[in-house]
Amino acid sequence: MFENDKEKFVKIGNGMVLRPGISKGVRVIADDGHPTPALVVDFKKSPFYAAQWLVDSIAEMCDYKPPRSSKEHIWGIIEKYYSGKSGFFGLILTLI
């Protein structure tokens, strides 16, 4: 379960944000030699894609400067983050 309040998100760049949340689960512990279920709650922060237009995420990755050519290193980084995602952008990556 993760926080939905955008004021608590931390921008980490490359079109991503850190969102605080919790992870819950059940573990078996020994209680006087008897197995007993225990609720375990871990607090954590996880990266998520920012809720923004894809073009804004790409602009953020390029420091808001257009790449000089299709061979520039940034395209490999963009492909790493977004390969396998459906939509028009996947088509662009295959053409480059």
C-alpha positions in Angstrom: 0.0 0.0 0.0 1.5 3.3 -1.1 0.7 7.0 -0.3 -1.5 8.8 -2.9 -0.9 12.3 -1.6 1.3 14.0 -4.2 2.8 16.3 -1.6 4.5 13.3 0.0 6.1 12.2 -3.3 9.8 12.8 -3.8 11.0 13.5 -7.4 14.1 11.4 -8.2 14.4 12.4 -11.8 14.0 10.5 -15.1 10.3 10.8 -14.9 10.1 8.9 -11.6 9.0 9.6 -8.0 9.5 7.9 -4.6 6.3 7.1 -2.8 6.2 6.1 0.9 4.2 3.1 1.9 4.0 -0.1 3.9 4.4 -3.7 3.2 2.4 -6.1 5.4 2.6 -9.8 5.9 2.3 -12.6 8.3 5.2 -14.6 9.8 5.2 -17.5 12.2 7.1 -16.9 15.4 7.7 -19.1 18.5 5.6 -18.2 21.5 6.6 -20.4 24.5 7.6 -23.1 22.0 4.3 -22.9 20.1 4.1 -21.5 16.5 2.1 -18.3 16.5 1.2 -16.0 13.5 2.5 -12.5 13.8 1.6 -9.4 11.7 4.7 -7.8 10.3 4.6 -4.2 8.9 7.6 -2.7 7.1 7.8 0.9 6.1 9.4 1.6 2.8 9.7 4.0 -0.2 9.5 2.6 -3.8 10.0 4.2 -7.2 7.1 4.7 -9.5 6.7 6.4 -12.9 5.4 9.9 -12.4 1.8 10.6 -13.4 2.7 12.8 -16.3 2.8 12.8 -20.1 5.5 10.5 -21.6 7.0 13.4 -23.5 7.5 15.2 -20.1 9.3 12.2 -18.7 11.6 12.0 -21.7 12.3 15.7 -21.5 13.2 15.3 -17.9 15.6 12.5 -18.8 17.3 14.7 -21.4 17.6 17.7 -19.1 15.1 19.5 -21.2 17.5 19.6 -24.2 16.7 17.6 -27.4 19.2 14.8 -28.2 21.5 15.8 -31.1 21.1 12.4 -32.9 19.4 9.1 -32.7 22.7 7.5 -31.7 23.1 9.6 -28.5 23.5 7.6 -25.3 20.3 9.0 -23.8 18.2 6.9 -26.2 19.6 3.7 -24.6 18.6 4.9 -21.2 15.1 5.9 -22.4 14.8 2.4 -24.0 15.9 0.8 -20.7 13.1 2.6 -18.8 10.3 2.3 -21.3 11.0 -0.8 -23.5 8.2 -3.2 -23.5 5.6 -0.5 -22.7 2.7 -0.5 -25.1 1.8 2.4 -27.3 3.3 4.7 -29.8 6.5 5.2 -28.0 7.4 1.5 -28.4 7.1 2.0 -32.1 9.4 5.0 -32.0 12.1 3.1 -30.1 12.0 0.3 -32.7 12.5 2.8 -35.5 15.5 4.5 -33.9 
